[in-house]
Amino acid sequence: MIYVPIHLKSYEIILTRESVIINRGFIIRAQHIMPYRRLIYAESITTPCARRMGLTAAALKAARGFIIIPEMEMDDAKRLLNAISGEKQ
């Protein structure tokens, strides 16, 4: 299965002062822009299998939608959630 690793590597997350920008896809490209002021909450989602491999997913939810960022390393997810919440690392 070559699709899954390429799919996971196709995600690019950019944190600006006003929003989170998520670019994804390798054949069909999509860009999601979620302004911080519309972000209701962000959470980390981990399954037992993913936890054993040191991976977790992140979900960003807004009033009218959400986006799930697939598995990434736990440290990367923690940095992402801390940056969104404004906490110091």
LUMNUMI-923306 format. One record per residue: residue number from 1; residue in one letter; x, y, z of N, C-alpha, C, O in turn. Coordinates in Angstrom, 1 decimal. Layout:
# residues N
<num->NUM	residu->A	n.x->X	n.y->Y	n.z->Z	ca.x->X	ca.y->Y	ca.z->Z	c.x->X	c.y->Y	c.z->Z	o.x->X	o.y->Y	o.z->Z>
...
# end
This chain:
# residues 89
<num->1	residu->M	n.x->0.8	n.y->-1.2	n.z->0.0	ca.x->0.0	ca.y->0.0	ca.z->0.0	c.x->0.9	c.y->1.2	c.z->0.0	o.x->1.4	o.y->1.6	o.z->1.0>
<num->2	residu->I	n.x->1.0	n.y->1.9	n.z->-1.1	ca.x->1.8	ca.y->3.1	ca.z->-1.2	c.x->0.9	c.y->4.3	c.z->-1.0	o.x->1.4	o.y->5.4	o.z->-0.7>
<num->3	residu->Y	n.x->-0.4	n.y->4.2	n.z->-1.1	ca.x->-1.3	ca.y->5.3	ca.z->-1.0	c.x->-1.3	c.y->5.9	c.z->0.4	o.x->-1.2	o.y->7.2	o.z->0.5>
<num->4	residu->V	n.x->-1.3	n.y->5.2	n.z->1.4	ca.x->-1.4	ca.y->5.7	ca.z->2.8	c.x->-0.2	c.y->6.5	c.z->3.2	o.x->-0.4	o.y->7.7	o.z->3.6>
<num->5	residu->P	n.x->1.0	n.y->6.1	n.z->3.0	ca.x->2.2	ca.y->7.0	ca.z->3.3	c.x->2.2	c.y->8.3	c.z->2.5	o.x->2.5	o.y->9.3	o.z->3.1>
<num->6	residu->I	n.x->1.8	n.y->8.2	n.z->1.2	ca.x->1.8	ca.y->9.4	ca.z->0.4	c.x->0.7	c.y->10.3	c.z->0.9	o.x->0.9	o.y->11.5	o.z->0.9>
<num->7	residu->H	n.x->-0.4	n.y->9.8	n.z->1.2	ca.x->-1.6	ca.y->10.6	ca.z->1.7	c.x->-1.2	c.y->11.3	c.z->3.0	o.x->-1.4	o.y->12.5	o.z->3.2>
<num->8	residu->L	n.x->-0.5	n.y->10.6	n.z->3.9	ca.x->-0.2	ca.y->11.2	ca.z->5.2	c.x->0.9	c.y->12.3	c.z->5.0	o.x->0.9	o.y->13.3	o.z->5.7>
<num->9	residu->K	n.x->1.8	n.y->12.1	n.z->4.1	ca.x->2.9	ca.y->13.1	ca.z->3.8	c.x->2.4	c.y->14.3	c.z->3.0	o.x->3.0	o.y->15.3	o.z->2.9>
<num->10	residu->S	n.x->1.2	n.y->14.2	n.z->2.4	ca.x->0.7	ca.y->15.2	ca.z->1.6	c.x->0.1	c.y->16.4	c.z->2.5	o.x->-0.2	o.y->17.4	o.z->1.9>
<num->11	residu->Y	n.x->0.0	n.y->16.2	n.z->3.8	ca.x->-0.6	ca.y->17.3	ca.z->4.6	c.x->0.5	c.y->18.3	c.z->5.0	o.x->1.6	o.y->17.9	o.z->5.3>
<num->12	residu->E	n.x->0.2	n.y->19.5	n.z->4.8	ca.x->1.1	ca.y->20.6	ca.z->5.2	c.x->0.2	c.y->21.6	c.z->6.1	o.x->-0.8	o.y->22.0	o.z->5.7>
<num->13	residu->I	n.x->0.7	n.y->21.9	n.z->7.3	ca.x->0.0	ca.y->22.7	ca.z->8.2	c.x->0.8	c.y->24.0	c.z->8.4	o.x->2.0	o.y->23.9	o.z->8.8>
<num->14	residu->I	n.x->0.2	n.y->25.1	n.z->8.2	ca.x->0.8	ca.y->26.4	ca.z->8.4	c.x->0.0	c.y->27.2	c.z->9.4	o.x->-1.2	o.y->27.3	o.z->9.3>
<num->15	residu->L	n.x->0.7	n.y->27.7	n.z->10.4	ca.x->0.1	ca.y->28.5	ca.z->11.5	c.x->0.5	c.y->29.9	c.z->11.3	o.x->1.7	o.y->30.3	o.z->11.3>
<num->16	residu->T	n.x->-0.5	n.y->30.8	n.z->11.0	ca.x->-0.3	ca.y->32.2	ca.z->10.9	c.x->-0.8	c.y->32.9	c.z->12.1	o.x->-1.3	o.y->32.2	o.z->13.0>
<num->17	residu->R	n.x->-0.7	n.y->34.2	n.z->12.1	ca.x->-1.2	ca.y->34.9	ca.z->13.3	c.x->-2.7	c.y->34.9	c.z->13.4	o.x->-3.3	o.y->35.0	o.z->14.5>
<num->18	residu->E	n.x->-3.4	n.y->34.7	n.z->12.2	ca.x->-4.9	ca.y->34.8	ca.z->12.2	c.x->-5.6	c.y->33.4	c.z->12.0	o.x->-6.7	o.y->33.3	o.z->12.4>
<num->19	residu->S	n.x->-4.9	n.y->32.4	n.z->11.5	ca.x->-5.6	ca.y->31.2	ca.z->11.1	c.x->-4.6	c.y->30.0	c.z->11.0	o.x->-3.4	o.y->30.1	o.z->11.0>
<num->20	residu->V	n.x->-5.2	n.y->28.8	n.z->10.9	ca.x->-4.5	ca.y->27.6	ca.z->10.6	c.x->-4.8	c.y->27.3	c.z->9.2	o.x->-6.0	o.y->27.3	o.z->8.8>
<num->21	residu->I	n.x->-3.8	n.y->27.1	n.z->8.4	ca.x->-4.0	ca.y->26.7	ca.z->7.0	c.x->-3.5	c.y->25.3	c.z->6.8	o.x->-2.4	o.y->25.0	o.z->7.1>
<num->22	residu->I	n.x->-4.4	n.y->24.5	n.z->6.2	ca.x->-4.0	ca.y->23.1	ca.z->6.0	c.x->-4.2	c.y->22.8	c.z->4.5	o.x->-5.2	o.y->22.9	o.z->3.9>
<num->23	residu->N	n.x->-3.0	n.y->22.4	n.z->3.9	ca.x->-3.0	ca.y->22.0	ca.z->2.5	c.x->-2.9	c.y->20.5	c.z->2.5	o.x->-2.1	o.y->19.9	o.z->3.2>
<num->24	residu->R	n.x->-3.7	n.y->19.8	n.z->1.7	ca.x->-3.6	ca.y->18.4	ca.z->1.6	c.x->-3.9	c.y->17.9	c.z->0.2	o.x->-4.5	o.y->18.6	o.z->-0.6>
<num->25	residu->G	n.x->-3.5	n.y->16.7	n.z->-0.1	ca.x->-3.8	ca.y->16.0	ca.z->-1.3	c.x->-2.5	c.y->16.0	c.z->-2.2	o.x->-1.7	o.y->16.9	o.z->-2.2>
<num->26	residu->F	n.x->-2.5	n.y->14.9	n.z->-3.0	ca.x->-1.3	ca.y->14.8	ca.z->-4.0	c.x->-1.8	c.y->14.8	c.z->-5.4	o.x->-1.1	o.y->15.1	o.z->-6.3>
<num->27	residu->I	n.x->-3.0	n.y->14.4	n.z->-5.7	ca.x->-3.6	ca.y->14.4	ca.z->-7.0	c.x->-4.6	c.y->15.6	c.z->-7.0	o.x->-4.5	o.y->16.5	o.z->-7.9>
<num->28	residu->I	n.x->-5.6	n.y->15.6	n.z->-6.2	ca.x->-6.5	ca.y->16.7	ca.z->-6.0	c.x->-6.1	c.y->17.5	c.z->-4.8	o.x->-6.2	o.y->16.9	o.z->-3.7>
<num->29	residu->R	n.x->-5.6	n.y->18.7	n.z->-4.9	ca.x->-5.2	ca.y->19.5	ca.z->-3.8	c.x->-6.4	c.y->20.2	c.z->-3.2	o.x->-7.3	o.y->20.7	o.z->-3.9>
<num->30	residu->A	n.x->-6.4	n.y->20.3	n.z->-1.9	ca.x->-7.4	ca.y->21.1	ca.z->-1.2	c.x->-6.7	c.y->22.0	c.z->-0.1	o.x->-5.7	o.y->21.6	o.z->0.4>
<num->31	residu->Q	n.x->-7.3	n.y->23.1	n.z->0.1	ca.x->-6.7	ca.y->24.0	ca.z->1.1	c.x->-7.9	c.y->24.4	c.z->2.1	o.x->-8.9	o.y->24.8	o.z->1.6>
<num->32	residu->H	n.x->-7.6	n.y->24.2	n.z->3.4	ca.x->-8.6	ca.y->24.5	ca.z->4.4	c.x->-8.0	c.y->25.7	c.z->5.2	o.x->-6.8	o.y->25.6	o.z->5.7>
<num->33	residu->I	n.x->-8.8	n.y->26.7	n.z->5.4	ca.x->-8.3	ca.y->27.8	ca.z->6.2	c.x->-9.3	c.y->28.0	c.z->7.4	o.x->-10.5	o.y->28.2	o.z->7.1>
<num->34	residu->M	n.x->-8.8	n.y->27.8	n.z->8.6	ca.x->-9.7	ca.y->27.9	ca.z->9.8	c.x->-9.2	c.y->29.1	c.z->10.6	o.x->-8.1	o.y->29.0	o.z->11.3>
<num->35	residu->P	n.x->-9.9	n.y->30.2	n.z->10.6	ca.x->-9.5	ca.y->31.4	ca.z->11.4	c.x->-9.6	c.y->31.0	c.z->12.9	o.x->-10.5	o.y->30.3	o.z->13.3>
<num->36	residu->Y	n.x->-8.7	n.y->31.5	n.z->13.7	ca.x->-8.7	ca.y->31.2	ca.z->15.1	c.x->-10.0	c.y->31.7	c.z->15.8	o.x->-10.5	o.y->31.1	o.z->16.7>
<num->37	residu->R	n.x->-10.5	n.y->32.9	n.z->15.3	ca.x->-11.7	ca.y->33.4	ca.z->16.0	c.x->-12.9	c.y->32.5	c.z->15.7	o.x->-13.9	o.y->32.6	o.z->16.5>
<num->38	residu->R	n.x->-12.9	n.y->31.6	n.z->14.7	ca.x->-14.0	ca.y->30.7	ca.z->14.5	c.x->-13.8	c.y->29.3	c.z->15.1	o.x->-14.7	o.y->28.5	o.z->15.1>
<num->39	residu->L	n.x->-12.6	n.y->29.1	n.z->15.6	ca.x->-12.3	ca.y->27.8	ca.z->16.1	c.x->-12.9	c.y->27.6	c.z->17.5	o.x->-12.7	o.y->28.4	o.z->18.4>
<num->40	residu->I	n.x->-13.8	n.y->26.6	n.z->17.6	ca.x->-14.4	ca.y->26.3	ca.z->18.9	c.x->-13.5	c.y->25.5	c.z->19.8	o.x->-13.3	o.y->25.9	o.z->20.9>
<num->41	residu->Y	n.x->-13.0	n.y->24.4	n.z->19.3	ca.x->-12.0	ca.y->23.7	ca.z->20.1	c.x->-11.2	c.y->22.8	c.z->19.2	o.x->-11.6	o.y->22.5	o.z->18.0>
<num->42	residu->A	n.x->-10.1	n.y->22.4	n.z->19.7	ca.x->-9.2	ca.y->21.4	ca.z->19.0	c.x->-8.9	c.y->20.3	c.z->20.0	o.x->-8.8	o.y->20.5	o.z->21.2>
<num->43	residu->E	n.x->-8.8	n.y->19.1	n.z->19.4	ca.x->-8.6	ca.y->17.9	ca.z->20.3	c.x->-7.6	c.y->17.0	c.z->19.6	o.x->-7.5	o.y->17.0	o.z->18.4>
<num->44	residu->S	n.x->-7.0	n.y->16.1	n.z->20.4	ca.x->-6.2	ca.y->15.1	ca.z->20.0	c.x->-6.9	c.y->13.8	c.z->20.1	o.x->-7.6	o.y->13.5	o.z->21.1>
<num->45	residu->I	n.x->-6.8	n.y->12.9	n.z->19.1	ca.x->-7.5	ca.y->11.7	ca.z->19.0	c.x->-6.5	c.y->10.6	c.z->18.9	o.x->-5.8	o.y->10.5	o.z->17.9>
<num->46	residu->T	n.x->-6.5	n.y->9.6	n.z->19.8	ca.x->-5.5	ca.y->8.5	ca.z->19.8	c.x->-6.2	c.y->7.2	c.z->20.0	o.x->-7.0	o.y->7.0	o.z->20.9>
<num->47	residu->T	n.x->-5.9	n.y->6.2	n.z->19.1	ca.x->-6.4	ca.y->4.9	ca.z->19.3	c.x->-5.3	c.y->4.1	c.z->20.0	o.x->-4.1	o.y->4.5	o.z->20.0>
<num->48	residu->P	n.x->-5.6	n.y->2.9	n.z->20.6	ca.x->-4.6	ca.y->2.2	ca.z->21.3	c.x->-3.5	c.y->1.7	c.z->20.3	o.x->-2.3	o.y->1.7	o.z->20.7>
<num->49	residu->C	n.x->-3.8	n.y->1.4	n.z->19.1	ca.x->-2.8	ca.y->1.0	ca.z->18.1	c.x->-1.9	c.y->2.1	c.z->17.8	o.x->-0.7	o.y->2.0	o.z->17.7>
<num->50	residu->A	n.x->-2.5	n.y->3.3	n.z->17.5	ca.x->-1.7	ca.y->4.5	ca.z->17.1	c.x->-0.8	c.y->4.9	c.z->18.3	o.x->0.3	o.y->5.3	o.z->18.1>
<num->51	residu->R	n.x->-1.3	n.y->4.8	n.z->19.5	ca.x->-0.6	ca.y->5.2	ca.z->20.7	c.x->0.7	c.y->4.4	c.z->20.8	o.x->1.8	o.y->4.9	o.z->21.2>
<num->52	residu->R	n.x->0.6	n.y->3.1	n.z->20.5	ca.x->1.8	ca.y->2.2	ca.z->20.6	c.x->2.8	c.y->2.6	c.z->19.6	o.x->4.0	o.y->2.4	o.z->19.8>
<num->53	residu->M	n.x->2.4	n.y->3.2	n.z->18.5	ca.x->3.3	ca.y->3.6	ca.z->17.4	c.x->3.7	c.y->5.1	c.z->17.6	o.x->4.5	o.y->5.6	o.z->16.9>
<num->54	residu->G	n.x->3.2	n.y->5.7	n.z->18.7	ca.x->3.6	ca.y->7.1	ca.z->19.0	c.x->2.9	c.y->8.1	c.z->18.1	o.x->3.4	o.y->9.2	o.z->17.8>
<num->55	residu->L	n.x->1.7	n.y->7.8	n.z->17.6	ca.x->1.0	ca.y->8.6	ca.z->16.7	c.x->-0.4	c.y->9.1	c.z->17.3	o.x->-0.9	o.y->8.4	o.z->18.2>
<num->56	residu->T	n.x->-0.8	n.y->10.2	n.z->16.8	ca.x->-2.1	ca.y->10.7	ca.z->17.2	c.x->-2.7	c.y->11.6	c.z->16.1	o.x->-1.9	o.y->12.1	o.z->15.2>
<num->57	residu->A	n.x->-4.0	n.y->11.7	n.z->16.0	ca.x->-4.7	ca.y->12.6	ca.z->15.1	c.x->-5.1	c.y->13.9	c.z->15.8	o.x->-5.2	o.y->13.9	o.z->17.0>
<num->58	residu->A	n.x->-5.4	n.y->14.9	n.z->15.0	ca.x->-6.0	ca.y->16.1	ca.z->15.6	c.x->-7.2	c.y->16.5	c.z->14.9	o.x->-7.4	o.y->16.3	o.z->13.7>
<num->59	residu->A	n.x->-8.2	n.y->17.0	n.z->15.7	ca.x->-9.5	ca.y->17.5	ca.z->15.1	c.x->-9.7	c.y->18.9	c.z->15.5	o.x->-9.6	o.y->19.3	o.z->16.6>
<num->60	residu->L	n.x->-9.9	n.y->19.7	n.z->14.5	ca.x->-10.2	ca.y->21.2	ca.z->14.7	c.x->-11.7	c.y->21.4	c.z->14.4	o.x->-12.1	o.y->21.0	o.z->13.3>
<num->61	residu->K	n.x->-12.4	n.y->22.0	n.z->15.3	ca.x->-13.9	ca.y->22.1	ca.z->15.1	c.x->-14.2	c.y->23.6	c.z->15.2	o.x->-13.8	o.y->24.4	o.z->16.0>
<num->62	residu->A	n.x->-15.1	n.y->24.0	n.z->14.2	ca.x->-15.6	ca.y->25.3	ca.z->14.2	c.x->-17.1	c.y->25.2	c.z->14.2	o.x->-17.7	o.y->24.1	o.z->14.2>
<num->63	residu->A	n.x->-17.8	n.y->26.4	n.z->14.3	ca.x->-19.3	ca.y->26.4	ca.z->14.4	c.x->-19.9	c.y->25.6	c.z->13.2	o.x->-20.9	o.y->24.9	o.z->13.5>
<num->64	residu->R	n.x->-19.4	n.y->25.7	n.z->12.0	ca.x->-20.1	ca.y->25.1	ca.z->10.9	c.x->-19.3	c.y->24.0	c.z->10.2	o.x->-19.7	o.y->23.5	o.z->9.2>
<num->65	residu->G	n.x->-18.3	n.y->23.5	n.z->10.9	ca.x->-17.5	ca.y->22.4	ca.z->10.2	c.x->-16.4	c.y->22.0	c.z->11.1	o.x->-16.1	o.y->22.5	o.z->12.2>
<num->66	residu->F	n.x->-15.6	n.y->21.0	n.z->10.5	ca.x->-14.5	ca.y->20.5	ca.z->11.2	c.x->-13.5	c.y->19.9	c.z->10.2	o.x->-13.9	o.y->19.7	o.z->9.1>
<num->67	residu->I	n.x->-12.3	n.y->19.7	n.z->10.7	ca.x->-11.3	ca.y->19.0	ca.z->9.8	c.x->-10.5	c.y->18.1	c.z->10.8	o.x->-10.2	o.y->18.5	o.z->11.9>
<num->68	residu->I	n.x->-10.2	n.y->16.9	n.z->10.3	ca.x->-9.4	ca.y->16.0	ca.z->11.0	c.x->-8.1	c.y->15.8	c.z->10.3	o.x->-8.1	o.y->15.5	o.z->9.1>
<num->69	residu->I	n.x->-7.0	n.y->16.0	n.z->11.0	ca.x->-5.7	ca.y->15.9	ca.z->10.5	c.x->-5.3	c.y->14.5	c.z->10.9	o.x->-5.2	o.y->14.2	o.z->12.1>
<num->70	residu->P	n.x->-4.9	n.y->13.6	n.z->9.9	ca.x->-4.6	ca.y->12.2	ca.z->10.2	c.x->-3.3	c.y->12.1	c.z->11.1	o.x->-2.7	o.y->13.1	o.z->11.4>
<num->71	residu->E	n.x->-3.0	n.y->10.9	n.z->11.4	ca.x->-2.0	ca.y->10.6	ca.z->12.3	c.x->-0.7	c.y->11.3	c.z->12.1	o.x->-0.2	o.y->11.5	o.z->10.9>
<num->72	residu->M	n.x->-0.1	n.y->11.9	n.z->13.2	ca.x->1.2	ca.y->12.5	ca.z->13.2	c.x->1.8	c.y->12.2	c.z->14.5	o.x->1.2	o.y->11.6	o.z->15.3>
<num->73	residu->E	n.x->3.1	n.y->12.5	n.z->14.6	ca.x->3.8	ca.y->12.1	ca.z->15.8	c.x->3.2	c.y->12.9	c.z->17.0	o.x->2.7	o.y->14.1	o.z->16.8>
<num->74	residu->M	n.x->3.2	n.y->12.3	n.z->18.2	ca.x->2.5	ca.y->13.0	ca.z->19.3	c.x->3.1	c.y->14.3	c.z->19.7	o.x->2.4	o.y->15.2	o.z->20.1>
<num->75	residu->D	n.x->4.5	n.y->14.4	n.z->19.5	ca.x->5.1	ca.y->15.7	ca.z->19.8	c.x->4.6	c.y->16.8	c.z->18.8	o.x->4.4	o.y->17.9	o.z->19.2>
<num->76	residu->D	n.x->4.5	n.y->16.5	n.z->17.6	ca.x->4.0	ca.y->17.4	ca.z->16.6	c.x->2.6	c.y->17.8	c.z->16.9	o.x->2.2	o.y->19.0	o.z->16.8>
<num->77	residu->A	n.x->1.7	n.y->16.9	n.z->17.3	ca.x->0.3	ca.y->17.2	ca.z->17.6	c.x->0.3	c.y->18.1	c.z->18.9	o.x->-0.5	o.y->19.0	o.z->18.9>
<num->78	residu->K	n.x->1.1	n.y->17.8	n.z->19.8	ca.x->1.2	ca.y->18.7	ca.z->21.0	c.x->1.6	c.y->20.1	c.z->20.7	o.x->1.0	o.y->21.0	o.z->21.2>
<num->79	residu->R	n.x->2.6	n.y->20.2	n.z->19.8	ca.x->3.0	ca.y->21.6	ca.z->19.4	c.x->1.9	c.y->22.3	c.z->18.7	o.x->1.7	o.y->23.5	o.z->18.9>
<num->80	residu->L	n.x->1.2	n.y->21.6	n.z->17.8	ca.x->0.1	ca.y->22.2	ca.z->17.1	c.x->-1.0	c.y->22.7	c.z->18.0	o.x->-1.4	o.y->23.8	o.z->17.9>
<num->81	residu->L	n.x->-1.4	n.y->21.8	n.z->18.9	ca.x->-2.5	ca.y->22.2	ca.z->19.9	c.x->-2.0	c.y->23.3	c.z->20.8	o.x->-2.8	o.y->24.2	o.z->21.1>
<num->82	residu->N	n.x->-0.8	n.y->23.3	n.z->21.2	ca.x->-0.2	ca.y->24.4	ca.z->22.1	c.x->-0.2	c.y->25.7	c.z->21.3	o.x->-0.5	o.y->26.8	o.z->21.8>
<num->83	residu->A	n.x->0.2	n.y->25.7	n.z->20.0	ca.x->0.3	ca.y->26.9	ca.z->19.2	c.x->-1.1	c.y->27.5	c.z->19.0	o.x->-1.3	o.y->28.7	o.z->19.0>
<num->84	residu->I	n.x->-2.1	n.y->26.6	n.z->18.7	ca.x->-3.5	ca.y->27.0	ca.z->18.5	c.x->-4.0	c.y->27.7	c.z->19.8	o.x->-4.7	o.y->28.7	o.z->19.8>
<num->85	residu->S	n.x->-3.7	n.y->27.1	n.z->21.0	ca.x->-4.3	ca.y->27.6	ca.z->22.2	c.x->-3.5	c.y->28.8	c.z->22.7	o.x->-3.9	o.y->29.5	o.z->23.7>
<num->86	residu->G	n.x->-2.3	n.y->29.1	n.z->22.2	ca.x->-1.5	ca.y->30.2	ca.z->22.6	c.x->-0.6	c.y->29.9	c.z->23.8	o.x->0.0	o.y->30.8	o.z->24.3>
<num->87	residu->E	n.x->-0.5	n.y->28.6	n.z->24.1	ca.x->0.4	ca.y->28.3	ca.z->25.3	c.x->1.9	c.y->28.3	c.z->24.8	o.x->2.2	o.y->28.1	o.z->23.6>
<num->88	residu->K	n.x->2.7	n.y->28.6	n.z->25.8	ca.x->4.2	ca.y->28.5	ca.z->25.5	c.x->4.6	c.y->27.0	c.z->25.5	o.x->4.0	o.y->26.2	o.z->26.3>
<num->89	residu->Q	n.x->5.5	n.y->26.7	n.z->24.7	ca.x->6.0	ca.y->25.3	ca.z->24.6	c.x->7.1	c.y->25.0	c.z->25.5	o.x->7.5	o.y->23.9	o.z->25.6>
# end
